[in-house]
Amino acid sequence: MGQERAYWLAWSQISGVGPVLLRRLQQHFGTLAAAWKAMPAQLGQVEGFGFQTLQKVVQQRSRLHPEQFLEQHQQQNPNFWTPADAQYPRLLLEIPSPPPVVYYRGEVDLQENLGQKSLVAIVGTRQPSEYGIRWTRQISTALAKNGFTVVSGLAEGIDTESHAVSMKAGGRTIAVLGTGVDVVYPSKNQELYKQILTAGLVVSEYPAKTPPDRTHFPRRNRIIAGMSRAVLVMEAPLKSGALITASYANDFGRDVYVLPGRLDDYPSQGCLKLLSQGAAPILKELDELLKMLGAIPQLDSIEASTSPQQLTLPDLPPELQRVMDAISSESLPFDFIIQQTGMSAGSVSSALLQLELMGLVSQLPGMRYQRS
């Protein structure tokens, strides 16, 4: 697996090859090491590899030596995980676009990485009202005191409150950055950042010294949603990064909870929109919210200690194995499985039926599937 780690890192340096294409490469070739050595004609068989992408791969691959690059990269980035590492956050493996590299600083809790401890995201506007701040503080405190780890983005406003208050209540928090893990943005959160390093974790898909960039923050929101079992939106106007996070959460099959607001309050317009789309309201009695969050199943220790590809399964034909690899112990919607596999709806449906008959997969109401 050490060699494969070097190839995840190397592929992440090739422009034009993002997380989704990397997932397809791994599924097509079995390992990214094999994909690295593949001829252009073989790479062209993978969906998404057009002529321009192939040109970039050929040009850039010839100048990069994975094992050597890994050694050099670790000098400035000593702490990171790839999907080849056992400590890579288990829930991120379930999304269609898992970051090929997750850099981190702070105190690692393996129970969080292995899905045995619930992570709950709290997101919202950078300019919250007194109402939004008050409820963010109450909810962050309740989550921390009940053993949940609070995930947010270190931005001003709701993010800052959720990080600070959860630590004040004795809990852990994780900040997902749109910069390198050594770059604090906004700069006014320097002190908060230092506190998080001692009572939680800072993570990013960007290497050290990466400055803020407006395109990074919407992308990092998929990691916030992907790492978390549920997303709580406290206050959000109609144009808000919090709504992007909620959208990712829906795509990933995560629960979304929303703090209701008044119809004429600007910071609540996005929340009201989410409620109209079926998000669950956060009500005054927080015990009900904690009960719902506590009912989210944990990954069992056997599955959590290994990646989906390592589970002991009967030998399956490639197409069935591809679908099986996309399914986890949590129920996933049919459309999400299609997205993960890159296969046609008919092929996925046929494979799921065969896996059901073999007793490996169970179908749940609402066209959702999980491992048996």
Salt bridges, closest charged atoms under 4 A:
ASP85 OD2 - ARG5 NE 2.91
GLU94 OE2 - ARG90 NH1 3.32
GLU94 OE1 - ARG254 NH1 3.73
ASP109 OD2 - LYS117 NZ 3.66
ASP109 OD2 - ARG172 NE 3.96
GLU112 OE2 - ARG172 NE 2.70
GLU130 OE2 - ARG134 NE 3.20
GLU156 OE1 - LYS188 NZ 3.21
GLU161 OE1 - ARG137 NE 2.83
GLU205 OE1 - ARG219 NH2 3.54
GLU205 OE2 - ARG222 NH1 2.78
ASP265 OD1 - ARG262 NH2 3.22
GLU303 OE2 - ARG90 NH2 2.70
GLU330 OE2 - ARG229 NH1 2.36
GLU330 OE1 - ARG254 NH1 3.90
